[in-house]
Amino acid sequence: MKTTYTPTPVDTSSVTIPAEYYPLREMIAANVHDNWALTRILEGWTFGPRRNDALKEHPCLVPYEDLPESEKEYDRKTAEETLKLIIKMGFKITKG
């Protein structure tokens, strides 16, 4: 069994997301949050004013729109890296 792990993400630093993708980035970010929240809820977590692992309470168990901007940025970063990878791999995004 390998005991060390060295992440090797695809270098997307040269990729710029077109402005017309920003609404999609926001939709992906909201979906990332909803998936995270659903997983936590299914594990028995509930909303709490502060994170409390013992009580399974988390302040981010709220709709995406109600998150602090700093938390939204975390989800946007995930969405942005996903879009950059899609572009870097040569795929095109079209709206049907």
Phi and psi in degrees as a GROMACS rama.xvg file:
@    title "Ramachandran Plot"
@    xaxis  label "Phi"
@    yaxis  label "Psi"
@TYPE xy
-77.1263  131.374  LYS-2
-103.999  -10.6021  THR-3
-116.147  148.363  THR-4
-134.221  125.147  TYR-5
-116.528  105.662  THR-6
-61.3167  140.191  PRO-7
-133.394  68.8207  THR-8
-66.9409  153.338  PRO-9
-63.4386  134.919  VAL-10
-74.3555  109.214  ASP-11
-109.282  13.9393  THR-12
-62.5691  -22.6552  SER-13
-88.1279  -3.81492  SER-14
-92.8755  131.949  VAL-15
-111.789  131.228  THR-16
-82.0969  125.839  ILE-17
-61.9355  145.761  PRO-18
-56.51  -31.9776  ALA-19
-68.5851  -11.3622  GLU-20
-88.4946  -9.46607  TYR-21
-58.4839  -41.7835  TYR-22
-61.3239  -38.0291  PRO-23
-65.5724  -42.1079  LEU-24
-56.449  -42.6701  ARG-25
-67.4602  -38.4777  GLU-26
-66.0376  -40.8146  MET-27
-64.8178  -43.545  ILE-28
-59.7005  -43.765  ALA-29
-63.7688  -38.4977  ALA-30
-68.9891  -38.8476  ASN-31
-58.2253  -46.028  VAL-32
-62.3289  -45.7681  HIS-33
-61.4583  -39.3719  ASP-34
-65.6002  -43.0332  ASN-35
-59.541  -48.903  TRP-36
-63.3399  -42.7054  ALA-37
-60.9704  -43.1878  LEU-38
-59.3888  -46.095  THR-39
-62.3099  -45.7742  ARG-40
-60.7452  -42.6784  ILE-41
-65.3734  -23.8066  LEU-42
-86.0448  0.703638  GLU-43
98.0894  6.70269  GLY-44
-77.011  151.316  TRP-45
-134.878  169.922  THR-46
-67.6407  141.636  PHE-47
-150.895  153.259  GLY-48
-65.0282  -23.9742  PRO-49
-137.174  150.808  ARG-50
-65.0936  130  ARG-51
-140.28  101.203  ASN-52
-64.6724  -35.3791  ASP-53
-64.7172  -39.1217  ALA-54
-93.8027  -2.90515  LEU-55
55.4116  53.2531  LYS-56
-117.518  141.47  GLU-57
-145.008  133.289  HIS-58
-73.2544  -11.4925  PRO-59
-94.6158  8.3811  CYS-60
-83.6357  65.2247  LEU-61
-137.777  163.887  VAL-62
-57.6548  150.03  PRO-63
-50.2003  -42.9345  TYR-64
-60.0288  -26.1066  GLU-65
-93.774  -0.693655  ASP-66
-70.9935  150.731  LEU-67
-63.117  151.615  PRO-68
-55.9257  -35.909  GLU-69
-62.2118  -36.8055  SER-70
-73.4849  -37.2693  GLU-71
-61.5527  -38.2953  LYS-72
-62.594  -36.0367  GLU-73
-60.7539  -45.722  TYR-74
-70.069  -36.3255  ASP-75
-63.6194  -37.3667  ARG-76
-61.3787  -43.3412  LYS-77
-61.1701  -45.7977  THR-78
-63.5821  -42.6256  ALA-79
-64.7378  -43.1979  GLU-80
-64.4752  -34.8523  GLU-81
-64.9166  -46.8307  THR-82
-63.5333  -40.4702  LEU-83
-62.4328  -40.0099  LYS-84
-64.3464  -44.0757  LEU-85
-57.1868  -46.3413  ILE-86
-65.4072  -46.152  ILE-87
-60.1443  -35.2865  LYS-88
-79.958  -0.166746  MET-89
91.9259  6.45142  GLY-90
-80.3237  152.606  PHE-91
-111.588  141.378  LYS-92
-106.309  123.21  ILE-93
-128.129  150.717  THR-94
-100.256  122.099  LYS-95
